[in-house]
Amino acid sequence: MNHVECPRCHCPAMLVDSAVVYGRSYGPIYLCLICGAYVGCHPGSTRPLGTPADRATRTARHMAHQAFDPLWKSKRMTRRAAYAWLSQQMGLPPEKTHIGMFNQEQCCKVIRLCTGRTKAHDL
């Protein structure tokens, strides 16, 4: 099992079934029993998709994906190239450049970067 720590309260997150949060099972999640932050797992595994997040951070991550994903889903660049660009823009190493690991401030930066890029550049 993976050791997953909650970035909010620094307590270990427990692997539980998502029914605990959603009332229906969608697979395993890591849940912080102290603050309620959680993160889902990659399909068919117990590998977390990122770090546990509260509601506001989950919303920010969703919005960051809405701004970022069209860069590669439009086929104007590959997914790998889009993440390489984001890594460089964020000043993060590639292994730390995953929206599922970002805090709210980082998500806002992704949105600003991607909104400016899609408006100002013809990819």
C-alpha positions in Angstrom: 0.0 0.0 0.0 1.2 3.6 -0.7 2.0 6.0 2.1 -0.3 9.0 1.4 0.0 12.0 3.6 -2.6 14.8 3.7 -1.0 18.1 2.7 -3.5 20.0 4.8 -2.9 18.5 8.2 0.1 16.2 7.5 -1.7 13.1 8.9 -1.7 9.8 7.0 -4.6 9.2 4.7 -6.4 5.9 4.9 -7.3 3.7 1.9 -11.1 3.3 2.0 -13.8 2.6 -0.5 -15.2 5.7 -2.2 -18.7 4.8 -1.0 -17.6 6.4 2.3 -17.6 9.8 0.5 -20.0 9.3 -2.4 -22.5 6.8 -1.0 -21.7 4.5 -3.9 -18.5 2.7 -4.8 -16.3 4.1 -7.6 -13.2 2.3 -6.3 -10.7 3.1 -3.6 -9.8 6.6 -2.4 -7.3 7.9 0.2 -9.2 9.8 2.9 -7.8 11.9 5.6 -9.9 11.0 8.7 -8.8 14.3 10.4 -9.9 16.9 7.9 -11.8 15.0 5.3 -9.5 15.7 2.3 -9.4 12.9 -0.2 -8.0 11.7 -3.6 -9.1 9.0 -5.9 -6.9 6.2 -7.3 -5.8 5.2 -10.8 -8.3 2.7 -12.2 -7.7 -0.8 -11.0 -5.0 0.2 -8.5 -4.4 1.8 -5.2 -2.0 4.3 -6.7 -3.3 7.8 -5.8 -4.1 10.2 -8.7 -2.5 13.0 -6.7 -2.6 14.3 -3.2 -5.7 14.5 -0.9 -7.6 17.7 -1.3 -10.5 19.6 0.3 -13.5 20.8 -1.7 -12.0 24.1 -2.7 -8.8 22.5 -4.0 -10.7 19.8 -5.9 -12.7 22.5 -7.6 -9.5 24.5 -8.4 -8.0 21.3 -9.9 -11.1 20.6 -12.0 -10.9 24.2 -13.3 -7.2 23.9 -14.0 -7.8 20.7 -16.0 -10.6 22.5 -18.0 -8.1 25.2 -18.9 -5.1 22.9 -19.5 -6.5 19.8 -21.2 -7.6 21.6 -24.4 -3.9 22.3 -25.1 -3.4 18.6 -25.8 -6.9 17.3 -26.5 -7.2 19.7 -29.5 -4.2 17.8 -31.0 -2.3 21.1 -31.5 0.4 19.5 -29.3 0.9 16.2 -27.7 0.0 15.6 -24.0 3.7 15.1 -23.3 4.6 18.4 -24.9 1.8 20.2 -23.0 3.1 18.9 -19.7 6.7 19.8 -20.6 5.5 23.3 -21.4 3.6 23.5 -18.1 6.6 22.1 -16.2 8.8 24.8 -17.6 6.2 27.6 -17.0 5.5 26.5 -13.4 9.2 26.1 -12.6 8.7 22.5 -11.5 10.4 19.3 -12.3 8.3 17.1 -14.6 7.6 14.5 -11.9 6.0 17.2 -9.8 4.0 18.7 -12.7 0.6 17.0 -12.2 -2.6 19.0 -11.5 -3.6 16.4 -9.0 -0.7 17.4 -6.9 -1.3 21.2 -7.1 -2.7 23.5 -4.4 -5.2 26.2 -5.1 -2.6 28.8 -5.9 -0.8 26.6 -8.4 -4.1 25.8 -10.0 -4.9 29.5 -10.5 -1.5 29.9 -12.1 -2.3 27.0 -14.5 -5.5 28.7 -15.4 -3.8 32.1 -16.0 -1.0 30.5 -18.1 -3.4 28.4 -20.2 -6.0 31.1 -20.7 -3.2 33.5 -21.9 -1.6 30.9 -24.1 -4.8 29.8 -25.9 -5.8 33.5 -26.5 -2.4 34.9 -27.4 -0.9 32.0 -29.4 -1.9 30.0 -32.4 -0.9 26.5 -31.3 
